[in-house]
Amino acid sequence: MTKSIYIYSIREKQSDYEPSGKGLIIIFKILDEQDKELEVILDSIKDAITIVDKDCITKYWNKAAEKMYGISRKDIVGKHIREFFPSSLLPRIIKEEKSYENIYNSPRESSFNIISASPLYCKGELVGGLSLDRDITDHIRTAELLSKARSNLDVLQQEITAINKNHSSFSMILGNSSKFREAVNLARDVARSNINVLICGESGTGKELFARAIHMESGREGLYVPINCSAMPNELIESELFGYAAGAFTGALKEGRTGKIELAHKGTLFLDEIGDMPLHMQPKILRVLEDGEVTKVGGEKSIKVNIRIIAATNRNLNEMVEKGTFRKDLYYRLNSVLINLPPLRERKDDIPLLANRFVQNYCMEYGLNILNISPQVMDAFIQHNWEGNVRELANIIERMVVIAKNNKLSSLDVNTLPENINVKKKSYKDSGDENSNPYDLNYILANAERDAVVNAMKMAENNKSAAAKILNIPRSTLYFKLQKYGLSDGYI
Ligand SMILES: Nc1ncnc2c1ncn2[C@@H]1O[C@H](COP(=O)(O)OP(=O)(O)OP(=O)(O)O)[C@@H](O)[C@H]1O
């Protein structure tokens, strides 16, 4: 074992490890004597080992060297190293009597190694040189792959950032009805300014979605900081908004606290449910808007802030102003631009678009293939009043997707609907194909035909001959249609 230790320890002329030069003599002697044991050791080393004498004649060439350079031991041993490697380091280290470590080398195209070489001494006399070549081709390849992966990741990261940006902005807001588009266009128009915006609409109509989109589109470099005025106890709202100075009150944090207004510096402060802002707080907010300054509770210094306020409410602020429960001056200050969001029941045309998008989103979230909404269900959606607006629709669809998943259903049919959503009884849509498309012209015509038959039967007080006359069709045709639409059992 000591023999291999000698090989690695020979470095310098006066090496502490090899004071007598004994190891080197052993190496050369053994190599000359074809020592099998040492050969096994040297051959099991994964680095290429070359030993030359002081005339640069190759004395030893291990198996790893044969493999690395494709040159057999019998061909190289006994030859001058430069015959095979014109730029070999070994003649240089022998000439300079100097060690080199970790020299990067590319002996062939697409192969890379690191070479360390040292002169060898025996009893203080130069006798040759040894080089150790480590193949780093795999490392280089891995590094190249890693760097490629890293740059791919960078590209993906950029795409994700762009997608996220879009996702939080106006492209996330769905709806094509004219009233709704007007609101979107107004929001887009004012987004890039610093004008304060008041968004009014029932709960779940998308006020917060709009506020975020306006902030994202505004290009303001600061944060979007939301605060829900109705969720905050009266005693806390002031310190939440304005922050407090160190030791401002018992129980306060030692170091004080930054308020939301200060946090929103250069960004947007979203005051949700502004109608619930306590009256005593309203002049304080107004002062921030007018002076652009905020003073912490218990603090003395005022801090300059540049904030844009977007406020939202589902209450009638105008009425509140008249009743004196909301300050007029603050109302006018917030109301520079007023965006009214219509309730969902006033934009029923948007229901299929919203419903389909929510189904897609939740199917993806729950790892399902996209499920179809049956025409009957879509019909029920369109009939429903949606007191909770878009939020209610989204929640109901999530629930339906979960039911469909648990019951392995292939579509969102009436069985997945919650009880509070009414399905039209015995309509053609019920008896028709569940998978039919509500925009299919044949489907629409069939429904119109069914309605005409029902009306005629009502007008004729269920007298089929009279109804056939009203419809101007033969009696036999009327019988056929009554049967087709499931009306022959006296439903009318
Ligand atoms: N037009 C829309 N397109 C897509 N999603 C919408 C739309 N409107 C609302 N949503 C979604 O409905 C949910 C409720 O919206 P949001 O919280 O913005 O309503 P809100 O008016 O602020 O409600 P609240 O007054 O109760 O706070 C959210 O999940 C939102 O993403």
The ligand as an SDF file (V2000), in Angstrom:
LIG
                    3D

 31 33  0  0  0  0  0  0  0  0999 V2000
  -65.8510   39.1030  -14.8020 N   0  0  0  0  0  0  0  0  0  0  0  0
  -65.2440   38.1290  -14.1240 C   0  0  0  0  0  0  0  0  0  0  0  0
  -64.4850   37.2500  -14.7960 N   0  0  0  0  0  0  0  0  0  0  0  0
  -63.8820   36.2480  -14.1260 C   0  0  0  0  0  0  0  0  0  0  0  0
  -63.9800   36.0560  -12.8130 N   0  0  0  0  0  0  0  0  0  0  0  0
  -64.7080   36.9140  -12.1010 C   0  0  0  0  0  0  0  0  0  0  0  0
  -65.3720   37.9940  -12.7160 C   0  0  0  0  0  0  0  0  0  0  0  0
  -66.0130   38.6810  -11.7750 N   0  0  0  0  0  0  0  0  0  0  0  0
  -65.7620   38.0700  -10.6110 C   0  0  0  0  0  0  0  0  0  0  0  0
  -64.9710   37.0030  -10.7970 N   0  0  0  0  0  0  0  0  0  0  0  0
  -64.5190   36.0720   -9.7720 C   0  0  0  0  0  0  0  0  0  0  0  0
  -65.5480   36.0020   -8.7860 O   0  0  0  0  0  0  0  0  0  0  0  0
  -65.0020   36.0240   -7.4840 C   0  0  0  0  0  0  0  0  0  0  0  0
  -65.5020   37.2230   -6.7230 C   0  0  0  0  0  0  0  0  0  0  0  0
  -64.9340   38.4110   -7.2740 O   0  0  0  0  0  0  0  0  0  0  0  0
  -64.4670   39.6370   -6.3880 P   0  0  0  0  0  0  0  0  0  0  0  0
  -63.9010   39.1840   -5.0900 O   0  0  0  0  0  0  0  0  0  0  0  0
  -63.6230   40.5260   -7.2250 O   0  0  0  0  0  0  0  0  0  0  0  0
  -65.8700   40.2980   -6.1080 O   0  0  0  0  0  0  0  0  0  0  0  0
  -66.2180   41.5540   -5.1940 P   0  0  0  0  0  0  0  0  0  0  0  0
  -67.1960   42.3520   -5.9600 O   0  0  0  0  0  0  0  0  0  0  0  0
  -64.9730   42.2340   -4.7490 O   0  0  0  0  0  0  0  0  0  0  0  0
  -66.9150   40.8370   -3.9750 O   0  0  0  0  0  0  0  0  0  0  0  0
  -67.1280   41.4130   -2.4780 P   0  0  0  0  0  0  0  0  0  0  0  0
  -67.8940   42.6830   -2.5860 O   0  0  0  0  0  0  0  0  0  0  0  0
  -67.9210   40.3350   -1.8140 O   0  0  0  0  0  0  0  0  0  0  0  0
  -65.7650   41.5870   -1.8960 O   0  0  0  0  0  0  0  0  0  0  0  0
  -63.5100   36.0060   -7.6340 C   0  0  0  0  0  0  0  0  0  0  0  0
  -63.0750   34.6780   -7.5800 O   0  0  0  0  0  0  0  0  0  0  0  0
  -63.2980   36.5700   -9.0200 C   0  0  0  0  0  0  0  0  0  0  0  0
  -62.1020   36.0860   -9.5750 O   0  0  0  0  0  0  0  0  0  0  0  0
  1  2  1  0
  2  3  1  0
  2  7  2  0
  3  4  2  0
  4  5  1  0
  5  6  2  0
  6  7  1  0
  6 10  1  0
  7  8  1  0
  8  9  2  0
  9 10  1  0
 10 11  1  0
 11 12  1  0
 11 30  1  0
 12 13  1  0
 13 14  1  0
 13 28  1  0
 14 15  1  0
 15 16  1  0
 16 17  2  0
 16 18  1  0
 16 19  1  0
 19 20  1  0
 20 21  2  0
 20 22  1  0
 20 23  1  0
 23 24  1  0
 24 25  2  0
 24 26  1  0
 24 27  1  0
 28 29  1  0
 28 30  1  0
 30 31  1  0
M  END
$$$$
